[in-house]
Amino acid sequence: MNKNKIVFLIIWIIIVVFLVSIFLLLSKTWEVNKNKNASKTWDFTIWILQDSKDGFNNFLNDFKSKNPNYKNTNFNIVSFSNYEEYYNTLISSFLQWNSPDIFLINNQDSEIFDKQISWIDPSVISPDDFRKNYDIVFSNDLIKKTKVDDKEVEFLIWVPMWYENLWLFYNFRDVKWKNLSTWANINEIVTNLRNDSWKITIWIWNGSTVDSSSDIITQFLMLEWPSSLEKITSKDAKSAISSYVRYWDENLDNKYDTLFSDLVANNKNNLDAFSAWDVQIIIWYPRLLDKIEKKWFSKTFLRASTFPTLKENSWNILVNYNTFVINKNTTNYQTAQDLMKYFSSVEWQKKYLEIFNYYMPTQLSLISDRLEENIKDGYNIKYKDFYNPSLQLTTFNKWIKNIYDQEVPNMLDHLTNWVKLFEKFQKKVLCIKQKSIKQENLQNSCE
């Protein structure tokens, strides 16, 4: 073979190798893009809070059965155990462009994520229909107005699935046949039990030994009708703390503080004292029932009642709920819209509450049917025991819930200067809100 033919052959070999390499590279790139696109098309992420991942998957299986076009969709459910962990991870996910398609927002913490939400098209869920089917608190919280083509249009921004209120758990053995609907009645029970030196009637004081103490003091702050941290005056704070602390002192009838140091030393709280029958009444959310069961409190003697008012049927009551929202950056917007429509259906709420039975339904048509049901098998507690339709459900805006719930319990452990601490805290959170949400006064220190 002559020299020219050898050179020619080498050139062809190089060309073939080059073409094969290009083909393999393009094939690999196509496969990666194919898998990437498939992931975007079929993977849909939902973040939930304090509820069972398995239970939520059961609801999504029902959604798939009624929407065959989603039968192959891979719904990725992530459940967080506490709000602080959820809050911090959610913020981080936005910064890393790895946020969920649908996530939850608490009604007491709405503004921090406002700009990350895609509102629901009125053709999917009508605001007018929503007003007819839900309590007024949800309409006030969740319907917003904006201009579209120079015309003012209403949008629903969230879909609420459930709500909860604070209520009383009490030991029927010592607090039997009593009306617990007002604080005057609670005071009478305290007086009747004061001769039993070891008994503490109600445990609500201190923050570090009281679960949900930030919400309990918030309920007292709402006695004067303020609906946000910004509207709380010094007078409101003094009035609330006066009502709140009257049950704590060891020299008073309730003698709450006699157990405080022992609980702190043993890393326990008011539920432990209640389960040991040292305390007769505690305040908590209905979901506490699962914790009470684990403490082996007697099912025979456990009862529940609505949160007390200053006088019969006199005021509003704090409402707590999480709602699903659509991430404005989702690449699966149609799926998100279809899910929101499904979440708002009566059928979905029924199925949801079959599993998460410690919640009240948000749809008015479902409430009356639920009132006579037992909240948990084996307990003499019905939903009607903590439902008072004469009280107005009211959202309290904590500005930044994560900070509020962290710092308020610490303040509640300082009796003598609580009001001053609260006023300082109020200014601090307002400062953080102006920075983080409104991007104002960025150079100012919030301490």
Backbone hydrogen bonds, N-H to C=O, Kabsch-Sander energy under -0.5 kcal/mol:
donor,donor_aa,acceptor,acceptor_aa,energy
6,I,2,N,-1.8
7,V,3,K,-2.1
8,F,4,N,-2.5
9,L,5,K,-2.6
10,I,6,I,-2.3
11,I,7,V,-2.3
12,W,8,F,-2.0
13,I,9,L,-2.3
14,I,10,I,-2.4
15,I,11,I,-2.3
16,V,12,W,-2.8
17,V,13,I,-2.8
18,F,14,I,-2.6
19,L,15,I,-2.7
20,V,16,V,-2.9
21,S,17,V,-2.5
22,I,18,F,-2.5
23,F,19,L,-2.6
24,L,20,V,-2.8
25,L,21,S,-2.5
26,L,22,I,-2.7
27,S,23,F,-2.6
28,K,24,L,-2.5
29,T,25,L,-2.6
30,W,26,L,-2.9
31,E,27,S,-2.3
32,V,28,K,-2.7
33,N,29,T,-2.8
34,K,30,W,-2.4
35,N,31,E,-2.7
36,K,32,V,-2.8
37,N,33,N,-3.1
38,A,34,K,-2.5
39,S,35,N,-2.5
40,K,36,K,-2.2
41,T,37,N,-2.4
42,W,38,A,-2.9
43,D,39,S,-2.3
44,F,42,W,-0.5
44,F,74,N,-2.2
46,I,76,N,-2.6
47,W,102,I,-2.0
48,I,78,V,-2.9
50,Q,80,F,-3.8
56,F,52,S,-1.9
57,N,53,K,-2.1
58,N,54,D,-1.6
59,F,55,G,-1.3
60,L,56,F,-1.8
61,N,57,N,-2.0
62,D,58,N,-1.4
63,F,59,F,-1.9
64,K,60,L,-2.5
65,S,61,N,-2.0
66,K,62,D,-1.3
67,N,63,F,-0.8
67,N,64,K,-0.6
70,Y,67,N,-2.6
71,K,68,P,-1.9
73,T,70,Y,-1.5
74,N,42,W,-2.6
75,F,73,T,-0.9
76,N,44,F,-2.9
76,N,74,N,-0.6
77,I,75,F,-0.8
78,V,46,I,-2.3
80,F,48,I,-2.1
86,Y,82,N,-2.0
87,Y,83,Y,-3.4
88,N,84,E,-2.3
89,T,85,E,-2.0
90,L,86,Y,-2.5
91,I,87,Y,-2.0
92,S,88,N,-2.0
93,S,89,T,-2.2
94,F,90,L,-1.5
95,L,91,I,-1.6
96,Q,92,S,-1.7
97,W,94,F,-1.0
98,N,93,S,-2.9
101,D,45,T,-1.2
102,I,45,T,-1.9
103,F,325,V,-1.8
105,I,323,T,-2.0
107,N,321,Y,-2.4
109,D,106,N,-2.0
113,F,110,S,-0.9
114,D,111,E,-1.5
116,Q,113,F,-1.9
117,I,114,D,-1.4
118,S,326,I,-2.8
119,W,117,I,-0.6
120,I,156,L,-2.8
124,V,121,D,-2.2
125,I,121,D,-1.8
130,F,126,S,-2.3
131,R,127,P,-2.1
132,K,128,D,-1.3
133,N,129,D,-1.4
134,Y,130,F,-1.4
135,D,362,T,-0.8
138,F,135,D,-1.2
139,S,135,D,-1.2
140,N,136,I,-2.5
141,D,137,V,-1.8
142,L,138,F,-2.5
143,I,139,S,-1.5
144,K,142,L,-0.6
144,K,155,F,-2.7
146,T,153,V,-2.2
148,V,151,K,-3.4
151,K,148,V,-1.2
153,V,146,T,-3.6
155,F,144,K,-2.9
156,L,120,I,-0.8
157,I,142,L,-2.5
157,I,155,F,-0.5
159,V,324,F,-1.4
161,M,322,N,-0.8
163,Y,360,M,-1.7
164,E,320,N,-1.9
167,W,284,W,-2.5
168,L,305,S,-2.8
169,F,282,I,-2.6
170,Y,303,R,-2.2
171,N,280,Q,-2.2
172,F,170,Y,-0.8
172,F,301,F,-3.7
174,D,171,N,-1.1
175,V,171,N,-2.2
178,K,175,V,-0.5
180,L,178,K,-0.7
183,W,309,T,-2.4
186,I,182,T,-1.5
187,N,183,W,-2.4
188,E,184,A,-1.7
189,I,185,N,-1.8
190,V,186,I,-2.3
191,T,187,N,-2.2
192,N,188,E,-2.2
193,L,189,I,-1.8
194,R,190,V,-0.6
194,R,191,T,-0.8
196,D,193,L,-1.6
197,S,195,N,-1.1
199,K,196,D,-2.0
200,I,278,D,-2.0
201,T,199,K,-0.5
203,W,281,I,-1.9
204,I,202,I,-0.6
206,N,412,L,-0.6
207,G,409,P,-0.6
210,V,207,G,-1.1
211,D,209,T,-0.5
213,S,210,V,-1.4
215,D,212,S,-0.8
216,I,212,S,-1.9
217,I,213,S,-2.5
218,T,214,S,-1.1
219,Q,215,D,-2.0
220,F,216,I,-1.5
221,L,217,I,-2.3
222,M,218,T,-1.3
223,L,220,F,-1.6
224,E,221,L,-0.8
225,W,222,M,-1.8
229,L,397,N,-2.4
231,K,228,S,-0.9
232,I,229,L,-1.0
237,A,233,T,-2.4
238,K,234,S,-2.4
239,S,235,K,-2.5
240,A,236,D,-2.7
241,I,237,A,-2.4
242,S,238,K,-1.9
243,S,239,S,-1.9
244,Y,240,A,-2.3
245,V,241,I,-2.5
246,R,242,S,-0.7
247,Y,244,Y,-0.7
248,W,245,V,-2.0
249,D,245,V,-0.7
252,L,249,D,-1.3
255,K,249,D,-1.0
256,Y,247,Y,-0.7
257,D,248,W,-2.9
258,T,255,K,-1.3
259,L,256,Y,-1.5
260,F,257,D,-0.5
261,S,257,D,-0.5
263,L,259,L,-2.1
264,V,260,F,-2.3
265,A,261,S,-2.3
266,N,262,D,-1.6
267,N,264,V,-1.3
268,K,263,L,-3.0
270,N,209,T,-2.5
272,D,269,N,-0.7
273,A,269,N,-1.5
274,F,270,N,-2.3
275,S,271,L,-2.7
276,A,272,D,-1.5
277,W,274,F,-1.4
278,D,273,A,-2.2
279,V,273,A,-1.1
280,Q,200,I,-2.1
281,I,201,T,-1.7
282,I,169,F,-2.2
283,I,203,W,-0.6
284,W,167,W,-2.4
288,L,285,Y,-2.4
289,L,286,P,-2.1
290,D,287,R,-1.3
291,K,287,R,-0.5
291,K,288,L,-0.6
292,I,288,L,-2.6
293,E,289,L,-2.2
294,K,290,D,-1.4
295,K,291,K,-1.1
295,K,292,I,-0.6
296,W,293,E,-1.3
297,F,292,I,-1.5
302,L,298,S,-0.6
303,R,170,Y,-2.0
305,S,168,L,-2.0
306,T,385,D,-0.5
307,F,166,L,-0.7
309,T,181,S,-2.6
314,S,311,K,-1.0
317,I,392,Q,-2.6
319,V,394,T,-2.1
320,N,164,E,-2.3
323,T,105,I,-2.2
324,F,159,V,-1.6
325,V,103,F,-2.7
326,I,118,S,-0.6
327,N,101,D,-2.8
327,N,325,V,-0.5
328,K,116,Q,-2.2
330,T,327,N,-2.0
336,A,332,N,-2.2
337,Q,333,Y,-2.5
338,D,334,Q,-2.4
339,L,335,T,-2.4
340,M,336,A,-2.3
341,K,337,Q,-2.2
342,Y,338,D,-1.9
343,F,339,L,-3.2
344,S,340,M,-1.5
345,S,342,Y,-1.6
349,Q,345,S,-1.9
350,K,346,V,-2.1
351,K,347,E,-1.9
352,Y,348,W,-2.8
353,L,349,Q,-2.5
354,E,350,K,-1.0
355,I,351,K,-0.9
355,I,352,Y,-0.7
356,F,352,Y,-2.6
357,N,355,I,-1.4
359,Y,356,F,-1.2
360,M,163,Y,-2.4
362,T,161,M,-0.7
364,L,133,N,-2.5
366,L,363,Q,-1.7
367,I,363,Q,-0.6
367,I,364,L,-0.9
368,S,364,L,-0.7
370,R,366,L,-0.9
370,R,367,I,-0.9
371,L,367,I,-1.2
373,E,370,R,-1.7
375,I,381,I,-2.4
376,K,381,I,-0.5
379,Y,376,K,-1.8
380,N,299,K,-0.6
381,I,379,Y,-1.2
383,Y,373,E,-1.7
384,K,371,L,-2.0
385,D,382,K,-1.5
386,F,383,Y,-1.4
387,Y,384,K,-0.8
388,N,386,F,-0.6
391,L,388,N,-1.8
392,Q,315,W,-0.5
393,L,391,L,-0.6
394,T,317,I,-2.4
397,N,227,S,-2.4
397,N,395,T,-0.5
398,K,108,Q,-1.7
398,K,396,F,-0.8
400,I,398,K,-2.5
403,I,400,I,-0.6
404,Y,400,I,-2.3
405,D,401,K,-2.9
406,Q,402,N,-0.9
407,E,403,I,-2.4
408,V,404,Y,-2.3
411,M,407,E,-1.7
412,L,408,V,-1.8
413,D,410,N,-1.0
414,H,411,M,-2.0
415,L,413,D,-0.6
418,W,415,L,-1.1
421,L,417,N,-2.2
422,F,418,W,-2.6
423,E,419,V,-2.3
424,K,420,K,-2.1
425,F,421,L,-2.4
426,Q,422,F,-2.8
427,K,423,E,-1.8
428,K,424,K,-1.9
429,V,425,F,-2.6
430,L,426,Q,-1.9
431,C,427,K,-2.1
432,I,428,K,-2.2
433,K,429,V,-2.6
434,Q,430,L,-2.4
435,K,431,C,-1.6
436,S,432,I,-3.1
437,I,433,K,-2.5
438,K,433,K,-1.3
439,Q,435,K,-0.5
440,E,434,Q,-3.3
444,N,441,N,-1.4
